[in-house]
């Protein structure tokens, strides 16, 4: 996740990202500052496996929907960062600096139709209040997510501190978990992490990000 880009609205660390994508053993997903079709196209042409769209998904959903339809649901996913306000998960944009009027559920529903959607498959959801706090993930929120949207692939982010947290997220149906600080500080040991890697037998996978 390019956090500089998320705030500034431009892909600030493109050169580093492209170098990572050149490592064929890695599968690279990129988000942060992706607010135009030109950026999506550039990243995919340079070997990025999946582009994640955040602020633009809230601010111009019709345009982002067209990107999903053009490039496919495996290549373009959405990210919704939230903060709970009066018990409602409200969507944040522009690197968490702006609070939209939409709840998480309203934001996702805008991409879905009565037949289950227009190709949307991958959704990354971050609880901003827990991100980097090492207090455990918002399991109740993600349980509600998977209950509401069983056909979507949830990537749960924020608060992961242990292998037990990864298992808790897998148990509520999260397809993947995002872990940054816990990995950087070695709170999760390699042996504990291994069962959750994509090529293992566990239903959950884990990704390292640049979040702190």
Secondary structure, 3 states (H helix, E strand, C coil): CCHHHHHHCCCCCHHHHHHHHCCCCCCCEEECCCCCHHHHHHHHHCCCCEEEECHHHHHCHHHHHHHHHHHCCCCEEEEEEEEEECCEEEEEECCCCEEEEEEHHHHHHCCCCCCCCCCCCEEEEEECCCCCCCCCCCHHHHHHHHHHCCCCEEEEECCCCCHHHHHHHHHCCCCEEEECHHHHCCCCCHHHHHCCCCCCCCCCEEEECCCC
